[in-house]
């Protein structure tokens, strides 16, 4: 992991936290609460335990308080990221990169002078090039990652952030032709050592029969076109009772990408 990159990520996270904290100063006090009343929903502004009814003519207040709740939720997520990055940087305290030390050794510099740039440079270029993205339901792209990507679910954010932190070259929802059909895998990945393509699909609502049927059909399509789970296709699953977690994603990334072969 590149220490400088982690420091940049922490700096960006700190700035985002500061920006939200400044925004929150402009919002009305308290938070919003709703209560179902037959067919209707009543909205309340709650402050110091006291509830104040928000009539329909004050819908702007309700919307403002809802967005305030969203900002507070985002602030909480960023605080978790901040603590994780700070803990990660603690591991670098007084650490000197062995790779940098090796490359500074004059006995090896002459040999390395004419060695071509590592493939990683080409993979980084590939990861940041323009590509054909999925344009379906753009309004569902609402979860921000520290990588700068905006994704469709919190579980995808976990995958995205860990791929980014491990410096794995990847693209989000990049077009892929499967036989006669076009699909957009959640993540199109290049192995950081071999450059081989690996695809990652996350299926997030497997407890819904209609969703799981589509998921299995999608996997059959992959297999029919030479993309096999555990070989060049990573698949992760979750239900409402068994959500995806970062520990599981971390293990998968280490399993697939710490060795030269997938």
N, C-alpha and C positions, 0 to 999 in steps of 0.2 A: 504494500500500500504506500502511496506517495504522501509523505507528511505534508508537503506544501499544498496538495490538493485538499487534504482534510482540513487544513487551516483555512483555506479559501471557503470550503463548505461551511465551517463554523462561523466565519465572518459574515457570510451571506445569511445564515440562519439568525445570527445576532441582529443583523439589520432588519430582517423581516419581523422579528419579535418587536424591535423598537418601533417599526412603522405601525404595527397593529396596536401597540400600546398607545401611540399618539392618536390613532383613529378613535380608539375607545373613549378618549377624553371628551370627544364631541357628541357622544351618545347619551340618551336620557338615562336616568338612574334605574336600578332594578333589572328584573328579567321578565320574560314573558311566560305565561302558563295558559294552557287551554283545558277546557272542560266540556265534555260531550253532554248536550242537553236535548235528548230526543234526536231529531234529524239535524239539529243545529250544533255548531261549535261556538262556545263563548271564549273570548280571549281576555286575559287579565294581566295587568302590570303588577308585579310582586316586588315590594320593597320593604326590607326589614320585617318580613313575615306578614305584612299587610297586603291584601289584594284589592286592586282597583279595576273595575270593569272597563273594558275598552269598547265603546260603541262603534257601529259600522262606519259612522262618519269620521272616525279616527283611525281608519285602516292604515294610513301612513305611519302612525305610531306603532301599530302592530308589526308592520313590515320592518320598520327600523329596529325594533326589539328582536325580531327573528334574526335579522342580519347581525345584530350584536351577539346573539347566541352563537352564530356561525363563526364570527371572529374569535370569540372566546374559545370555541372548540379548536379552531386553527392554532390559536396561541398555545393551547395545551399540547397539541401535536408537535409544534415547533420546540416547545420546552423539553419534550422527550428527546427529540433529535439533538437538541443542544447538549443535554446531559450525556447522551451516547457519544457524541463527537468529542466532548471534553474528556470522557473516560478513555476514549481511543487514543487521544493525544498524550495522555499520561504515560502510555506504553512507550512513547517515543522519547521521553525525557532522558537526556544524556545519551541517546542512542545515535551511533554513527553508522550510516549505511555501509554494509559490507560490500555491496556492489560498487558504490562510489569509491571506497577505499581500494578495491581491487583495480578499478580502471585508472586510478591515479598512480599505480605502481609503474615506474619507468621501464621495468623489465618486460612488461606486457604491452606497453603503449605502441612500440614499434611494430609488433606483430599485428596489433589491432587496427593500425592506421588504414589499411586498404580493405578492411572487412566491410561489406555492404551494411547499410543501416538495417537493424532488425525488422522483421516482418511486422512487429507491433506498430511501427509508424504507419505502415500501409493500412493496418486494421483500424487504427484511430481515424485515419482519413475516411475509410469506408463508413465507420460509425457515424461520422458527422456530415456525410454527403447528403444532398437532397434525395428523397426517394418517394415512391408512390405510397401514400398512406391511406388508411381506412377513413372514408368521409361519412360513414354512417353515424347518425345520432351524435353529432358533435356536442350537443348540450349535456350529454352524460359524461363528458370529460371534465371532471370537477375536482379531482383529488391531486394535489400538487406534491411532487417529489423533490428531494434535494438535488436531483440530477437536472432539474429544470423542466422535466416532462410533466404533462398533465394527463392523468389516467382515469380509468372508469371505476376503479374500486380500490378500497384500502389494501386489499390483498395484493393487487397489482403494484401498489406503491411499495410494499415490502420487497417484492421481487426486484422491482426497478432500482430501489435504493441500494440493495445489497449487490446487485450486478455492478452498479456504478461505483460503489465503495471498493469492490474487488478489482476494478479496472478491467472488467470483461467487456469487450466491444459488442454492442447490440443495437438493435433498432426496435422501436415500439410500433406494432400494427403495420408492418411492412408487407406490401403485396407479394403473394406467392401463388404461382399457377400450379394447381393440382389437377392434372389431366385436362379436362374440359372446364373446370371450375376455377374461380379466383377466390382465395381465402386470405385472411389477414391474421397470421399467428400473433398471439399476444407479444411474444418476443422472438425476434430473429437474431441469433447469436453466432459469433465467430469464435471458435476455440482460440484462446490467446496464444497458444503455442503452435498448433497445427494449421490454424486458419479455417478448419472444417466448419461447415454450417451445422448448427443445432437449433431446433425450434422448441419453444416452451409455450404450452397452452395451459392456462389455469381455468378450471371449471368450478365456479363458485356457488352454485345452488343445486347440488346433487340430490338434495332431499325433495326437490320438486320433480315429479315424474316427467312432465313435458320437457323440462330443461335437460334431465339426465338422458332422455331418449335422443335429443339433438346432440348431446355431447358424445354419446356412443357412435352415432352416425358420422360425426365429424372425425372421430378417431379411426373408424373404418375407412373413410376417405383417405386419411393420411397413410394408413397401412397399405392400401391398394396402390399407392403411388410411391412406395419405397421409404416412407418415414415411419420408423418403428419405435414405439415407446421403449425407453431405457437404452436405446442405441443412438439415434439421432433426433429423437423426440422426447422431451421432458414433459410429463403430465403431472399436475398437482390438482387436488380436489379438496372441497370443503363443504360442510353443511352448516346450518344455523347453530347446531349443537357442537360442531367440531370445526372451528375456524382455522384457517392457515396461520401459522406463527413464524416469526423470524428465525427461530432456532432450526426449524425444519428446512426452511429455504437456505439457510447458511450451510447446512449439511449437504444439501443437494448440489450447491455451487462447488463446494470443496470436492465432492465425489466426481463431478463431471469435468472440472476445469483445473484441478491442481496437478493432473498428470498429462503427459503429452498426448495420450489417446483418450477418446471419449469413452 
